Amino acid sequence: MPTPDHTAAAAAILAQRRRSGEQGPRLPESCRPADLDSALAIQTAVSALLGDRVAAWKCGLPAADSVVLASIYANAVQIGSPCAVRARAGQARVEPELAFILGRDLPARGSPYTPAEVDAAVVRTHLALELIDSRFSESANAGFAEHLADGLFNQGLFIGPQVDSEQARAASSMPIRIVRANGETTELDGHHPSVDPRAPLYWLAEFLRGKGMGLQAGQAVITGSYAGCIDLPLGQDIAIRYGSLGALSVRFERK
């Protein structure tokens, strides 16, 4: 595991790339995370360097050798169009998701949180787009731990209209329909990667509790893409329909 100095060195590189929007090579071997714990330590150090409030979380159900967890910062959460993004090759990369908005804190405590307690903390559900980007210029060459340290491709979050929470929590699958201003239409067979859209939220509340941390009222939590990663053009009005839940409209512009 990298020493505190190595953690700080890796965090300084990633934080600077987030500020500038520039991509670069893999982390130097001397400060490259070797495991999930060191990756999460770097991610935490990036948050401290940025000095921005954690306004949202990205999460997913863990696997034996991976953890899906990333902080999303207040200055990277957008509501209303146009939506400014770090574009690559003239395209915005997004993932269609649901955002669960917390109406009460779920602080650190000694006893586990039940799903019912977490459900009671969810005050609203919104259609959302995770905004995707990497701080690595050749992201395919980086290992999972490096991507985890970097926030797992998260650039930010676009929050769309509110939808019915009970209908949303049952939305294990739904068609995703994307209509661009030029009339081009994409139809996708959407499926939530965890089947239960709130299952990763339950995991997140427990994971943070076990680390002596918690979730806060007002934070949004996204739990997985219904259709993978999608490239969309800049400067066009785009409508995205999430089955019978509703639709959002957005126009992307270069940050």
N, C-alpha and C positions, 0 to 999 in steps of 0.2 A: 504493500500500500504506500502511496506517496506520503512523504512527510508533510507537516503543515506548510513548510516553505514551498514544496512542490505543488500542493493544493492551491496555494495562493498564486503561484506562477501560472498554473493552468487557468484559474478563474480570471486572472488579469487579461489573458489573451482572449478568452471567450466574451468577457464583458466589453472589451474594446471593440470587438467585431460586432456585437449587438448594437453598440452606440453608433458605429460608423456605417453599418450595413455591408461592410466588406467581408468577403469570404477569404479563407486562407487554407494552408495545408493542415494536415493532422497535427495534433499536439506533439510537442517534442517528447521523445521517449522518456526523458527524465521526469516528466510530470504527467505522463499519460496514465489514466486510471486503469488499474489491473483488475478491479472487481466492482460490484455494484455499490458497496459501501463507500469506496473512494470516489466513485462517480457522483454519488449523491452529496458527498462532502464538497466536491467542486461545484455542483449545482447550487448548493446553499451559499458558498462563498461568492458565486456570481451574483446572487440576489443581494448580498450585503454590499458588494461593490456598486451595483446599479442604484441602490438606495431608493428603490421604488416600491410602493405598496403591492403586495400580492392580492390582486383583484379576482383571480380565478385560478383553477387548477385543471390540468389535463391528467386523466388517469385511465387505467384499464386493469383488467384482472391479471395478476402476475402469473408467470410460468416458473418452472423449476430454476431456470437460469436467467430470468429477466424480471424487471419491475418497470411498469409503465406509470411514470409520475413526473410532472413538470409544473413549476410555478409559471403563472401568466401574469404579467405586470400591468398595473393600472394604465400606464401610457400606451400599452399595446392592445387595450380593449376598446373597440369602437362600436358605436350605436348610431345608425343612420348613415345614409349614403351621401357623398362618395366615401369609399373606404380606401385609405392610403396603405399601400403594401410595398414591400421590397420585391420588385418584379424581377424575374430571371427570364431571359430570352423573350421579353415583352409579354410575359404571361404571369397571372396571379395563380398560385397553387393553393387549393382549398380542400377541406374535407367537410361534408355535410354532417352535422351533429345536432344533438339536443343539449341545451344548457340548463342545468338545474340551479335555481337561485335560492340561496339559503336566507331564511327570515330570522333565524336565531343562531347563536353560537353553539358549536359542538366542541367545548374546550377539553384540554387534557384532564383526565381523571383516572382513578384507580380501576374502575369497573368498565367492562366492554360496553359499547353502544349496540343496541339491538337495531335491526332494520326498521322496526316501527318508530324508534326514536329518531332515526335519520330521516325517515319519511315525514315525520312531524315537523322537521326543521326546513323542509322544502316548501317555500312559499309560492314560487312560480316556476313555470317551465317555458323556455323560449326556443324557437328555431335558431340555429347558429351555424357559423362556418369557422372551423379552425383555419387560421392563416398559417401556411407552411413555408418554412425556409430552413436552411442549414448555415452554420457558420463555417462549414468546411467546403472548399471548392471542389473536392473530389470525395463526396460523401460516401460513395460506395466502398472506398478504401478504409474508412474508419470502422472500428469495431463497435459493438453495442454499447459498451461502457463509455466510450467517447461520446456517442450520440446521447446517452443518458445524461452525462455531464453537461451537455449542450442544450438540454431541454427537449430532446426527442423531436427535432425538426419544428418545434413550435416557434412561430413568429408573433402570433397574437390571436385575437378572437374578435369576430364580428357577431354581435348579438342582434338577431332579428325579432320579429313579433312574438308576443306571448301566445301560447296555445293551451289547450285543455290538458291539465297535468295528469289526470287519470287516464285519458286516452294516450298520452305520450308515454306513460310508464309501461303501458302494455304493447308499445310499438316495437316488437321484436323484428319486424320486417315491414317495408313499405316501398312503393315505387318512388324513385327520385326522377323528376322531370326538369330539365334545364333548357330554357328558351333564351337564346341570345337575340340582341336587337336586330341582327341581320336575318332572323327567322330560322337559323340553324337550331335544331332541337336534338337533345340527347335524352334517351330513356334508359334508366338504370334500375336494376332489380336490387333494391336496397335491403341489407340485412345488418342488424347490430352484431358486432363481433362477440359480445357476451350474452346474446339472446335477451337477457333482462337488462334494459338500459340503465337501471339503477344499481345493479350488482357491483360495478366498479366504485360507485359512490359509497356503498356500505364498506367495501374494502378500504377505501381511502380514509374514511373516518376512523377506522380501527388502526390502520397503519400509522397515521399521524398521532393518534392517542398513545400508541406504543412507543413513539419517539418523544413523548412529552410535549407534543404540539397539538394543534386543534384547527378546526375550521371556524370561520367568522361569518356573522350575519352580513349579507350583501355580496359575499363571494359567489361566483358562478363555478360550476363544475361540469366539464364535458367528459364523456365516458367512452367515446369510440365512434369512428366514422361508419356511416351506413353505406358508403360507396367508394371507399379508398380515397385516393388523392386525384383531384381533377384540375386540369389546367384551363383557365378562363382568360379571355382577352381583357385588356385595359380599354377604358373609354367607351364601353358599351353598357347600356341598361340590360341587366340580366335578371330573369325571374327563375327562381328555383322552388319547385313544389315538392313538399314532403307528404306524398300520399294524401289522405283525407285530413291530416293535421292542419295544413295551411301552406302558405308560400311566403317567401321573402324576396325582396327586390334589392339589387345592389349594383353599383357602378364602381369599378376599381380604378384607382389612379396611382401613379408612381409616387412613392414616398421620397 
